[in-house]
Amino acid sequence: MGSTSAHSNEGLGRRDLIKRSAAIGLITVPTMSFLASCASSDSGTEDKVEKGKTSAKNPLGANETAQLDVVIFNGGFGEQYAIDAEKRYNAAFPKAPKVKHAATEKIQSTLQPRFNGGTPPDLIDNSGAEQMDMGVLVGKKQLTDLTALMDAPSYDDPAKKVRDTLRPGIVEMGQFDGDPVWIMYYAYTVYGVWYSQKALEDLDSAYPETWDDMLALCAKAKKKDIAGWTYAGKHPYYIPFSLYPLIAKIGGVEVLDKIDNLEPNAWKDPAVKTAFEAYYELVQKDYILKGTPGLDHIQSQTAWTQGKALFIPNGSWVENEAAKTMPADFNLAVGAPSSMDASDKMPFGTLWASGGEPFIVPQKAKNPQGGMELLRIMLSEESSKNFTSQVKSLTALNGGTDGVELTPGLKSAVAALDKAGTNVVNPRMQDWYVKLQKEQIGVAGLGEMMAGRATPAETIKKIQGYADAAAKDQSIKHYKHQ
């Protein structure tokens, strides 16, 4: 893992690897018309380009003269890293036209007509607030199996398969159900409670390792007219970035597994109640920045970088996304959930880290081998370093940071991973059940509670009802931890 971890993976089983892995960006549920069209359209299936000859330099058999069509989510990571990799693709295949590149913040609405017509791009960075529902895409067999990419020689060392160069858990995250690999999570995201080290130093304080210390620090900040917390009020599914690992810390990772598996009464576990009540205390004691429920992710991040609040639940993309408003001396850092008490099942340092920025090759792509070859290039050390240097985030490549000057937030994320060791959790709710996670658990559940309009008990009852309904819904594919 290069500078990100010195821990051996020897002896880790599939389950342990998944716990060590890191999910994925922000998702919304697509419209039913989109889902129906994905499932039913048969046009475009005869338009695939002829596969090229395989060779040491072209192990996947990409067509050397065919157009490659790529659509990138233009969010916190921007698009330049992809453009740079596309240049390397064109250099490798000089007879091919220049890669057709598009970038958008609206993945689903931009690509819906193309999926409807059976002419999707060859490679998609399926991320952002309009991310297509990955569980549905997998369940409806709309994606190309990327196992050929996983088993191809890696770009830098042909003696190693691509799968053997990836961080623990990345392959497993893309599998969903069984052996096929449907998604390549390119970024490696650390989630948690993000803060300014300078802001804490100005209060003569350190990051609170216990919840009592957290409340005391928030009270201290309030006297200085600084809020303890803010969050993306319009997108309250950001709250689980720190809340889910807190639940695991209190009750053990098995509590999150039961929630993911849609098991009966999973949300009624005492660990959930304790975590919800802790966050609700922030509301009751007026430690949330006023107006937060009306803020989107950019507005809440801006208020936070302006020093109006100490803490914000977020992912490691925030360093790049909030760079324009972040003071030079901000000294960005990330903290793991604060401990509740000595009865917590997992130690302080437990956090959520997982693969993010999911790349997919549609099943009806014209040039699927080209799409996979571009991913192989992106998983080279050169492309990985370029990504990390540009956007201040790690990639799925197990390494790729040698010689790269790590920014404050990235240094803190690496240190957090080192401290966590094997105590890294990876809840799958947000990529298995998008509507449940975003609209119901997030907006209708946690959003109402953190706005002070529902108690923890009411929220737990409501969310459990949503989970029970999802478990009974035979129109969606159900997934379970293996």
C-alpha positions as semicolon CSV with decimal commas, in nm:
position;residue;x (nm);y (nm);z (nm)
1;M;0,000;0,000;0,000
2;G;0,304;0,224;-0,028
3;S;0,290;0,505;0,220
4;T;-0,072;0,435;0,308
5;S;-0,019;0,126;0,517
6;A;0,248;-0,103;0,643
7;H;0,008;-0,378;0,734
8;S;0,046;-0,721;0,584
9;N;-0,250;-0,873;0,404
10;E;-0,122;-1,222;0,470
11;G;-0,388;-1,443;0,619
12;L;-0,674;-1,205;0,547
13;G;-0,983;-1,377;0,410
14;R;-1,246;-1,234;0,176
15;R;-1,447;-1,090;0,463
16;D;-1,140;-0,925;0,617
17;L;-1,043;-0,776;0,283
18;I;-1,386;-0,627;0,241
19;K;-1,357;-0,475;0,586
20;R;-1,025;-0,323;0,482
21;S;-1,157;-0,176;0,163
22;A;-1,295;0,164;0,101
23;A;-1,775;0,342;-0,163
24;I;-1,841;0,521;-0,336
25;G;-1,942;0,842;-0,406
26;L;-2,277;0,992;-0,381
27;I;-2,568;0,825;-0,545
28;T;-2,927;0,892;-0,636
29;V;-3,193;0,663;-0,764
30;P;-3,256;0,689;-1,139
31;T;-3,604;0,733;-1,275
32;M;-3,809;0,424;-1,344
33;S;-3,808;0,504;-1,716
34;F;-3,430;0,484;-1,711
35;L;-3,432;0,153;-1,527
36;A;-3,688;0,007;-1,761
37;S;-3,497;0,115;-2,067
38;C;-3,174;-0,027;-1,930
39;A;-3,347;-0,358;-1,882
40;S;-3,528;-0,379;-2,212
41;S;-3,341;-0,200;-2,491
42;D;-3,193;-0,437;-2,747
43;S;-3,073;-0,186;-3,005
44;G;-2,705;-0,126;-3,064
45;T;-2,600;-0,484;-2,992
46;E;-2,465;-0,541;-3,344
47;D;-2,253;-0,227;-3,348
48;K;-1,957;-0,354;-3,145
49;V;-1,621;-0,296;-3,309
50;E;-1,415;-0,597;-3,407
51;K;-1,180;-0,710;-3,134
52;G;-0,813;-0,642;-3,206
53;K;-0,521;-0,884;-3,190
54;T;-0,391;-0,958;-2,845
55;S;-0,023;-0,902;-2,775
56;A;0,209;-0,819;-2,489
57;K;0,134;-0,449;-2,542
58;N;-0,236;-0,508;-2,605
59;P;-0,332;-0,799;-2,378
60;L;-0,705;-0,721;-2,383
61;G;-0,723;-0,706;-2,761
62;A;-0,841;-0,348;-2,796
63;N;-0,913;-0,250;-3,157
64;E;-0,616;-0,036;-3,259
65;T;-0,815;0,179;-3,503
66;A;-1,147;0,214;-3,322
67;Q;-1,290;0,520;-3,148
68;L;-1,304;0,510;-2,767
69;D;-1,597;0,693;-2,607
70;V;-1,557;0,806;-2,243
71;V;-1,784;1,000;-2,006
72;I;-1,637;1,127;-1,677
73;F;-1,815;1,265;-1,371
74;N;-1,688;1,620;-1,335
75;G;-1,708;1,656;-0,958
76;G;-1,460;1,679;-0,675
77;F;-1,187;1,507;-0,875
78;G;-1,243;1,699;-1,198
79;E;-1,166;1,545;-1,537
80;Q;-0,802;1,624;-1,612
81;Y;-0,668;1,297;-1,468
82;A;-0,887;1,108;-1,716
83;I;-0,784;1,331;-2,006
84;D;-0,419;1,263;-1,923
85;A;-0,481;0,886;-1,925
86;E;-0,667;0,917;-2,255
87;K;-0,361;1,083;-2,408
88;R;-0,159;0,779;-2,306
89;Y;-0,424;0,557;-2,467
90;N;-0,397;0,748;-2,796
91;A;-0,018;0,726;-2,780
92;A;-0,047;0,348;-2,742
93;F;-0,295;0,329;-3,033
94;P;-0,189;0,607;-3,274
95;K;-0,413;0,476;-3,556
96;A;-0,726;0,527;-3,344
97;P;-0,913;0,860;-3,351
98;K;-0,862;1,087;-3,053
99;V;-1,059;0,956;-2,755
100;K;-1,408;1,102;-2,751
101;H;-1,426;1,263;-2,409
102;A;-1,719;1,421;-2,226
103;A;-1,753;1,536;-1,865
104;T;-2,070;1,614;-1,674
105;E;-2,208;1,650;-1,323
106;K;-2,534;1,488;-1,438
107;I;-2,440;1,132;-1,529
108;Q;-2,786;0,975;-1,524
109;S;-2,978;1,242;-1,714
110;T;-2,695;1,287;-1,965
111;L;-2,665;0,916;-2,039
112;Q;-3,030;0,812;-2,018
113;P;-3,096;0,879;-2,391
114;R;-2,788;0,680;-2,488
115;F;-2,885;0,382;-2,274
116;N;-3,238;0,409;-2,411
117;G;-3,099;0,389;-2,764
118;G;-2,859;0,106;-2,687
119;T;-2,554;0,326;-2,762
120;P;-2,388;0,389;-2,424
121;P;-2,026;0,507;-2,395
122;D;-1,742;0,256;-2,368
123;L;-1,636;0,373;-2,023
124;I;-1,829;0,571;-1,760
125;D;-1,720;0,726;-1,433
126;N;-2,056;0,659;-1,267
127;S;-2,044;0,899;-0,976
128;G;-2,205;1,212;-0,836
129;A;-2,550;1,314;-0,720
130;E;-2,699;1,167;-1,041
131;Q;-2,512;0,841;-1,027
132;M;-2,689;0,550;-1,193
133;D;-2,804;0,281;-0,951
134;M;-2,527;0,023;-0,953
135;G;-2,735;-0,246;-0,783
136;V;-2,996;-0,215;-1,057
137;L;-2,738;-0,208;-1,337
138;V;-2,579;-0,525;-1,203
139;G;-2,912;-0,693;-1,138
140;K;-3,038;-0,612;-1,490
141;K;-2,713;-0,737;-1,650
142;Q;-2,633;-0,400;-1,804
143;L;-2,258;-0,410;-1,732
144;T;-1,958;-0,583;-1,889
145;D;-1,777;-0,830;-1,666
146;L;-1,434;-0,681;-1,594
147;T;-1,274;-1,013;-1,496
148;A;-1,065;-0,999;-1,817
149;L;-0,917;-0,671;-1,696
150;M;-0,853;-0,811;-1,349
151;D;-0,669;-1,109;-1,498
152;A;-0,473;-0,906;-1,757
153;P;-0,102;-0,827;-1,704
154;S;-0,063;-0,503;-1,507
155;Y;0,068;-0,204;-1,699
156;D;0,396;-0,172;-1,507
157;D;0,475;-0,536;-1,431
158;P;0,347;-0,799;-1,678
159;A;0,438;-1,067;-1,425
160;K;0,155;-0,940;-1,204
161;K;-0,213;-0,947;-1,286
162;V;-0,403;-0,621;-1,248
163;R;-0,600;-0,771;-0,958
164;D;-0,276;-0,835;-0,770
165;T;-0,179;-0,468;-0,782
166;L;-0,497;-0,337;-0,620
167;R;-0,565;-0,236;-0,262
168;P;-0,740;-0,492;-0,038
169;G;-1,114;-0,516;-0,098
170;I;-1,127;-0,331;-0,432
171;V;-1,200;-0,642;-0,639
172;E;-1,454;-0,770;-0,385
173;M;-1,642;-0,439;-0,387
174;G;-1,691;-0,466;-0,761
175;Q;-1,825;-0,822;-0,747
176;F;-2,161;-0,766;-0,576
177;D;-2,279;-1,124;-0,612
178;G;-2,052;-1,410;-0,718
179;D;-1,724;-1,402;-0,909
180;P;-1,779;-1,153;-1,195
181;V;-1,632;-0,805;-1,140
182;W;-1,880;-0,543;-1,257
183;I;-1,724;-0,222;-1,127
184;M;-1,372;-0,084;-1,095
185;Y;-1,356;0,157;-0,804
186;Y;-1,071;0,387;-0,900
187;A;-1,032;0,622;-0,605
188;Y;-0,968;0,509;-0,249
189;T;-1,177;0,719;-0,013
190;V;-1,136;0,775;0,359
191;Y;-1,458;0,885;0,528
192;G;-1,485;1,046;0,869
193;V;-1,506;1,367;1,067
194;W;-1,304;1,632;0,884
195;Y;-1,166;1,940;1,057
196;S;-0,903;2,214;1,058
197;Q;-0,611;2,136;1,282
198;K;-0,548;2,511;1,312
199;A;-0,905;2,570;1,429
200;L;-0,858;2,318;1,710
201;E;-0,521;2,466;1,802
202;D;-0,680;2,811;1,820
203;L;-0,917;2,666;2,079
204;D;-0,620;2,506;2,258
205;S;-0,775;2,166;2,190
206;A;-0,702;1,834;2,024
207;Y;-0,932;1,606;1,828
208;P;-1,174;1,454;2,082
209;E;-1,126;1,080;2,121
210;T;-1,436;1,041;2,342
211;W;-1,790;1,168;2,288
212;D;-1,781;1,353;2,620
213;D;-1,474;1,536;2,497
214;M;-1,652;1,606;2,167
215;L;-1,943;1,768;2,349
216;A;-1,708;1,966;2,571
217;L;-1,519;2,097;2,268
218;C;-1,843;2,194;2,095
219;A;-1,949;2,384;2,408
220;K;-1,613;2,561;2,412
221;A;-1,647;2,656;2,046
222;K;-2,002;2,782;2,098
223;K;-1,872;3,039;2,345
224;K;-1,658;3,172;2,060
225;D;-1,963;3,182;1,829
226;I;-1,834;2,879;1,638
227;A;-2,066;2,586;1,571
228;G;-1,947;2,237;1,654
229;W;-2,078;2,070;1,338
230;T;-2,226;2,131;0,996
231;Y;-2,318;1,888;0,721
232;A;-2,475;1,875;0,375
233;G;-2,831;1,944;0,489
234;K;-2,981;1,901;0,143
235;H;-2,791;1,574;0,106
236;P;-2,808;1,421;0,457
237;Y;-2,682;1,087;0,328
238;Y;-2,338;1,242;0,399
239;I;-2,410;1,198;0,771
240;P;-2,347;0,818;0,758
241;F;-1,986;0,885;0,652
242;S;-1,914;0,928;1,023
243;L;-2,231;0,777;1,176
244;Y;-2,201;0,428;1,025
245;P;-1,847;0,365;1,154
246;L;-1,964;0,496;1,493
247;I;-2,238;0,231;1,495
248;A;-1,978;-0,035;1,411
249;K;-1,743;0,097;1,676
250;I;-2,013;0,071;1,941
251;G;-2,168;-0,262;1,847
252;G;-1,921;-0,431;1,614
253;V;-1,908;-0,463;1,236
254;E;-2,176;-0,733;1,251
255;V;-2,434;-0,462;1,324
256;L;-2,357;-0,292;0,991
257;D;-2,360;-0,629;0,815
258;K;-2,712;-0,699;0,949
259;I;-2,824;-0,355;0,830
260;D;-2,676;-0,417;0,485
261;N;-2,836;-0,762;0,472
262;L;-3,180;-0,608;0,549
263;E;-3,221;-0,841;0,844
264;P;-3,533;-0,797;1,062
265;N;-3,490;-0,545;1,347
266;A;-3,132;-0,465;1,243
267;W;-3,193;-0,093;1,299
268;K;-3,326;-0,164;1,648
269;D;-2,983;-0,278;1,767
270;P;-2,873;-0,092;2,083
271;A;-2,563;0,036;1,900
272;V;-2,784;0,220;1,652
273;K;-2,987;0,375;1,934
274;T;-2,671;0,491;2,113
275;A;-2,521;0,643;1,798
276;F;-2,844;0,819;1,697
277;E;-2,890;0,961;2,045
278;A;-2,532;1,091;2,044
279;Y;-2,583;1,279;1,718
280;Y;-2,923;1,404;1,833
281;E;-2,752;1,554;2,137
282;L;-2,562;1,782;1,899
283;V;-2,901;1,909;1,781
284;Q;-3,048;1,944;2,129
285;K;-2,750;2,141;2,258
286;D;-2,749;2,370;1,955
287;Y;-2,406;2,257;1,838
288;I;-2,513;2,241;1,470
289;L;-2,448;2,549;1,254
290;K;-2,772;2,742;1,215
291;G;-2,927;2,696;0,872
292;T;-2,741;2,371;0,804
293;P;-3,053;2,175;0,696
294;G;-3,086;2,417;0,402
295;L;-2,724;2,392;0,285
296;D;-2,596;2,171;0,004
297;H;-2,255;2,003;0,013
298;I;-2,066;2,300;-0,133
299;Q;-2,237;2,556;0,091
300;S;-2,176;2,352;0,406
301;Q;-1,813;2,294;0,310
302;T;-1,767;2,665;0,244
303;A;-1,914;2,760;0,583
304;W;-1,679;2,506;0,742
305;T;-1,367;2,630;0,562
306;Q;-1,464;2,983;0,665
307;G;-1,440;2,874;1,027
308;K;-1,812;2,883;1,105
309;A;-1,808;2,519;1,222
310;L;-1,538;2,283;1,349
311;F;-1,644;1,946;1,208
312;I;-1,808;1,807;0,894
313;P;-1,879;1,443;0,795
314;N;-1,728;1,390;0,452
315;G;-1,496;1,187;0,229
316;S;-1,135;1,253;0,131
317;W;-1,243;1,419;-0,194
318;V;-1,327;1,724;0,022
319;E;-0,965;1,842;0,012
320;N;-0,986;1,895;-0,361
321;E;-1,352;1,995;-0,378
322;A;-1,318;2,265;-0,109
323;A;-0,972;2,383;-0,216
324;K;-1,096;2,716;-0,353
325;T;-1,226;2,830;-0,014
326;M;-0,978;2,651;0,213
327;P;-0,723;2,888;0,375
328;A;-0,356;2,806;0,321
329;D;-0,306;2,748;0,694
330;F;-0,623;2,539;0,738
331;N;-0,419;2,220;0,795
332;L;-0,693;1,977;0,695
333;A;-0,728;1,656;0,895
334;V;-0,970;1,367;0,942
335;G;-1,074;1,200;1,266
336;A;-1,233;0,864;1,334
337;P;-1,557;0,850;1,537
338;S;-1,510;0,946;1,900
339;S;-1,548;0,662;2,152
340;M;-1,872;0,639;2,348
341;D;-1,744;0,441;2,647
342;A;-1,537;0,140;2,750
343;S;-1,807;-0,099;2,628
344;D;-1,745;-0,013;2,261
345;K;-1,673;-0,330;2,063
346;M;-1,407;-0,168;1,840
347;P;-1,121;0,066;1,937
348;F;-1,080;0,436;1,873
349;G;-0,946;0,472;1,521
350;T;-1,216;0,255;1,364
351;L;-1,326;0,425;1,043
352;W;-1,490;0,379;0,706
353;A;-1,261;0,359;0,404
354;S;-1,352;0,211;0,068
355;G;-1,320;0,219;-0,306
356;G;-1,481;0,523;-0,466
357;E;-1,528;0,675;-0,811
358;P;-1,685;0,368;-0,973
359;F;-1,597;0,306;-1,337
360;I;-1,817;0,081;-1,548
361;V;-1,812;-0,058;-1,902
362;P;-2,171;-0,093;-2,028
363;Q;-2,272;-0,433;-2,164
364;K;-2,372;-0,268;-2,492
365;A;-2,057;-0,058;-2,529
366;K;-1,920;-0,061;-2,884
367;N;-1,558;-0,084;-2,773
368;P;-1,553;-0,265;-2,436
369;Q;-1,192;-0,384;-2,479
370;G;-1,087;-0,022;-2,530
371;G;-1,271;0,083;-2,217
372;M;-1,095;-0,186;-2,014
373;E;-0,758;-0,096;-2,166
374;L;-0,801;0,266;-2,059
375;L;-0,871;0,142;-1,707
376;R;-0,552;-0,068;-1,724
377;I;-0,360;0,248;-1,816
378;M;-0,527;0,439;-1,532
379;L;-0,409;0,167;-1,292
380;S;-0,047;0,223;-1,388
381;E;0,188;0,388;-1,140
382;E;0,227;0,694;-1,362
383;S;-0,146;0,755;-1,392
384;S;-0,201;0,680;-1,024
385;K;0,062;0,932;-0,918
386;N;-0,086;1,186;-1,157
387;F;-0,430;1,139;-1,000
388;T;-0,298;1,169;-0,646
389;S;-0,092;1,478;-0,729
390;Q;-0,384;1,647;-0,902
391;V;-0,676;1,571;-0,675
392;K;-0,519;1,492;-0,336
393;S;-0,665;1,143;-0,313
394;L;-0,536;0,788;-0,322
395;T;-0,621;0,544;-0,602
396;A;-0,706;0,175;-0,605
397;L;-0,346;0,095;-0,700
398;N;-0,165;-0,054;-0,401
399;G;0,110;0,207;-0,397
400;G;0,155;0,484;-0,647
401;T;0,255;0,749;-0,392
402;D;0,634;0,719;-0,398
403;G;0,778;1,058;-0,479
404;V;0,440;1,230;-0,447
405;E;0,426;1,515;-0,196
406;L;0,125;1,439;0,020
407;T;-0,105;1,727;0,112
408;P;-0,222;1,780;0,474
409;G;-0,556;1,605;0,427
410;L;-0,400;1,314;0,243
411;K;-0,129;1,278;0,508
412;S;-0,399;1,272;0,774
413;A;-0,601;1,012;0,580
414;V;-0,293;0,791;0,546
415;A;-0,225;0,827;0,919
416;A;-0,588;0,742;0,997
417;L;-0,564;0,426;0,787
418;D;-0,244;0,328;0,964
419;K;-0,406;0,380;1,304
420;A;-0,715;0,185;1,203
421;G;-0,516;-0,114;1,086
422;T;-0,772;-0,390;1,030
423;N;-1,048;-0,187;1,199
424;V;-1,173;-0,046;0,870
425;V;-1,541;-0,096;0,791
426;N;-1,712;-0,085;0,454
427;P;-2,091;-0,055;0,471
428;R;-2,251;-0,151;0,140
429;M;-2,595;0,007;0,179
430;Q;-2,517;0,302;-0,045
431;D;-2,424;0,092;-0,346
432;W;-2,659;-0,203;-0,287
433;Y;-2,978;-0,006;-0,216
434;V;-2,956;0,348;-0,346
435;K;-3,313;0,465;-0,288
436;L;-3,316;0,322;0,064
437;Q;-2,983;0,484;0,152
438;K;-3,036;0,827;0,000
439;E;-3,403;0,908;-0,002
440;Q;-3,519;0,710;0,299
441;I;-3,237;0,658;0,551
442;G;-3,076;0,987;0,445
443;V;-3,337;1,248;0,360
444;A;-3,652;1,112;0,528
445;G;-3,473;0,963;0,827
446;L;-3,147;1,125;0,935
447;G;-3,228;1,453;0,761
448;E;-3,543;1,496;0,971
449;M;-3,370;1,391;1,293
450;M;-3,073;1,623;1,249
451;A;-3,310;1,910;1,164
452;G;-3,477;1,849;1,501
453;R;-3,805;1,737;1,350
454;A;-3,791;1,374;1,469
455;T;-3,651;1,196;1,773
456;P;-3,402;0,909;1,750
457;A;-3,673;0,660;1,847
458;E;-3,908;0,791;1,577
459;T;-3,626;0,788;1,323
460;I;-3,521;0,432;1,400
461;K;-3,883;0,312;1,370
462;K;-3,922;0,493;1,036
463;I;-3,593;0,360;0,892
464;Q;-3,666;0,005;1,006
465;G;-3,996;0,029;0,820
466;Y;-3,818;0,140;0,504
467;A;-3,565;-0,145;0,539
468;D;-3,841;-0,403;0,593
469;A;-4,022;-0,279;0,282
470;A;-3,701;-0,305;0,078
471;A;-3,642;-0,659;0,205
472;K;-3,991;-0,760;0,086
473;D;-3,965;-0,582;-0,249
474;Q;-3,919;-0,856;-0,507
475;S;-3,865;-0,603;-0,787
476;I;-3,513;-0,530;-0,662
477;K;-3,215;-0,763;-0,637
478;H;-3,106;-0,836;-0,282
479;Y;-2,742;-0,871;-0,178
480;K;-2,576;-1,014;0,133
481;H;-2,230;-1,011;0,287
482;Q;-2,054;-1,334;0,201
